[in-house]
Amino acid sequence: MAVDKRFLAKSIQKKKSMIVAYCAFTNMPLVVCDPESYNDQVFLFDTEAQLQEFAKPYTEKKLLLKGIKYENKNFLAFFSMLFHIGVNELVFTNEGGRQSLDLTDLVRRPDFSRLPKEKQPISNPELQLTGLYFMQEAARPVPNEEKTQLAELEEELSANLLKARYILPIELLDGPESDTEKLKNKKYRLPILKNKNGDILQPLFTDPIELGKFNKNNKFKALAMPFGNLSKLLIRDSKGFLLNPGGFHIVMPKPLLDGLQNRFETGEEE
């Protein structure tokens, strides 16, 4: 790491707070692919005024942004979360201008390789990243012909949906059996959500951080699930799954579950 990068990293670590540019459509940090480096970037600011100036060209394109303030005590959790969404570069704006920093120059990437495979946390950064890009474009309130990258983004998202392993929340029923016995005997409930039209959807998650937004009272257990098994867990009257309801909230309807595997070839293990 160059000296100026070390200095920048130290100055960031000492900040009392920072403001992160969030996309109002995804409830997640705005992610932008740099056209020259192809780095996937998020944007951070010292002041609200700096964020507002940055947001002007996005507002013109109907991509709505908002600022989320982080206190220093929450910096590490935020930066660590960025690994789960596939981000690799931070762009900071202060009075001195704009500077960039690799995420790994600031925090160490978590390494779970020494854990047994069944104990390694589920993480789907490629799916998170393509989901964010897709929803940032798809949700813009403009005619579809202006969304020139939407078809390509949808194709990438579909491929990553199929390759991913998911976290399905379940509520184990009361009883003397062990958790393993309850799972084997299907003694559990699957939570549901309802959209504004009254349609029933089932929550589904890409990683433990997204599950945590939903499972604040630790009511639910996490069940790992490949894409190919999801349709078997649809309850009666369910229209499908809602992936990351506290994040980019992408609907995965039953026809999508039934049809995706016909479009892509994978080496998915079940």
N, C-alpha and C positions, 0 to 999 in steps of 0.2 A: 504494500500500500504506500503510495507517495505521501510525503510529509503533509502536503495540503489536505489530503484525504483524512489523515490521522487527526489533523487539527479540526477539520469539519466534523468528524465523528465525535470528538471530545466536546465540541461546542454544542452539538445536538444533545448529547447525553446530559449536559448541564442545564439545558433549557427548563424553565419552570412549566411551560406548556407549549403546545403547538396546535394549529388548526389544520385539519385534513379535509381536502376536497372530496366530498361524497356525491354520488349520483342519486338523485331523488327517486329514480326508477328502480334501482336495485337495492337501496339501503346499504350499500357497500361503497368502499373508496372508488372514485373514478379511476379507471385504468385506461392508459393510452399507450399504443405501440409506437415508439419513436421511429419515424420513417427512414432514418439513416442507420441507427445502431440496431433496430428491431428489438430494443429492450422494452420490457413491459413495465411502465412507470406509474407511480402514484405521486401526488403533489401535496406538499406541506408548506404552511405559511406561518409567519409570526403574527400577522394581524388580519382581522376581518376585511379591512380595506384592500389588502393585497389579494385576498381570495376573490373579492368582488371584481377587481380589475381582471384577474385571470379568467373569471367566469363569463365575461362579456361575449366573446366569440362563440362559446357553447350555447349561451342563451339565444343568440341569433339563429342557431341551428336547432332550437327547441330541445336541447339537451340540458335539463335543469339540474343545477348543482346546489349543494348546501354545505355549510361548514360544520364539522364536528370537532369540538375542542377536547384535547387530551391533556391531562395533567401528567407531570413527570413520572409519578408512581405507576402510570398505566402504559408508559412507552414500551417497555419490553414485551408486554402481552400483545400490543398492537403490532410491533415489528415482527414478532414471531408469527402472528396470524397471517402476515403477508406471504410467508412460505406456502401456506395452505391454498392461497389463491393464485399462485404462480407468478407473483411479482418479483422482479429482480433488480429494480432500480428505484431510488428515491430522488425526487426533485424538490429542493428546498428554495423558498423565496423569502428573502429578508430585505432590510434596507440596502444591503450591499449588492443586491441582484439575485440571480438564480444560479444555484450550484447543484450538481448531481452527485450521487454516491451509490455504489453498489450496495445492495441490502446486506450482503455477506461481509462488507467492510465495517458494518455497524453491529450486527448481531450474528452469532454462529447458527448455522442451519442445524436443527435438531437431527440427531443421528440415532435411529432405532434399529440399526442393522444387527446389533448384537442380541436383540430380543428374539425369542422364537417367533416364527411368522404369525402364529395365531394370537400373539400378544402385541404385535405391532399395530399402532393406531391406524385406522383407515384414513387415507388422505387422497384426494383427487384434484391436484392443482390444475391439471390440463382441463378437466371438466369445469372447475370453478372459473378459470380464466376465459374459456370459450363461452361459458354461460353469461359472464359479465359483459363481454363484448357484444354478444347477441342481444341481450336485453337492453343495453345502452342504445343500440340502434333500433331494435324492434319497437320499443315503447315510445319513441319520439312521435309526437302528434303531427306528422306530416304525411302527405301521400306516399304510398309504397314505392312509386317510381323514383322518389328522391332518396330512398334507402338503397343505394347502389351496391352495398356490400352485404346485404341481408342474406341473399341466397348462399353465398360462400360461407358466411358465418353459421348459417343453419346447418350446412353440410358438416362443418367441423364439429359443431355441437352434437349433432346426431351420432357421429362416430365415437365421440368421447362418452356420450350417454351409454352406448352399448358396451364399451370397454370397462366402465367403472364398476367398483364394488361399493355398495351403499350401506348406510346405517338405517335400519328400520326400528322405530321405537315400539316397545311392547310393555304392557302392564301385566305383571304376573299376578295370578289370582291367589288369594289367601289359601293356606292349607299346609299340612305337615311335610309335603314332598320337598325335595331339594329343587333348586332352580333348574338343574339339568332334567329332572323328572318332569317338571311342569312344562318345559319346552318340548320334551319328547311327547307328552300327552296333550299338547296344545291347550294347556290351562293358562291362557293369557288373553288379554284384550288388545285390540289394535285401536289406537286413538284416531279420531276423525276431525276434519275441519269442514266448515261450510263457507262457500263463497257468497257474494251478495245476491246471487240468483237462487241460493238454497241448495246448490249442488254439493254432494258429499265428495270430499277428497281426503286422501290419507297422507299425512306428513312423511317425508323422506329426506335424508340428509347425506351430504358429501363427506362430512368429517365431524369429529367430536365438538369442535367449536360451534358449528351450526346447530348440532343437537343441543348443546348447552343453552342456546337462546330459547329453545322450546321447553327444555327440561329443567327449568330453574329450581323446581322443588324436588328434583331427583326422584320423581315418581316413576319414570320409565327406565327400563333396561334397554341396552343396545344390542341388536341382532344384525350381524353382518350378512349381506345379501348380494349375490351377483345379479346383473340385469335379467338374465334368463329366468330367474325364479320369481321375479316381482309379480307377474300376472297371477301366479298361484296364490298370492296373499291379498288379492283384492276382495274386499268384503261385499256382501250384497248391497246393491244400490250405489256402490262407489263408482265415480266417473274416472278414477285414476289416482295418481299421486301428485302432490305438490312438493317439488324439490326445493329445499331450503326456504321455508315460508318466512323466516326472519331475514333472508338475504335477497337473492335475485328472484325468488318465488316463480320458478318455471313449472308450468303445468305439464304433466306427463299422462295424457289420457290413455284409456285402454287401447284404442286403435294404434297409438304410437308404440305401445309395448308389444302389440301383436305383429306390427309391420316392420320394425327396425331391423330385426335380424335377417330379413329377406333382402335388405339393401346392402349390408356390410358383412364381410367375412372377418371373424375374430378367432383367436385361440383361447377364448374365455374358458376358465376351469370352473366347474360347478361343484 
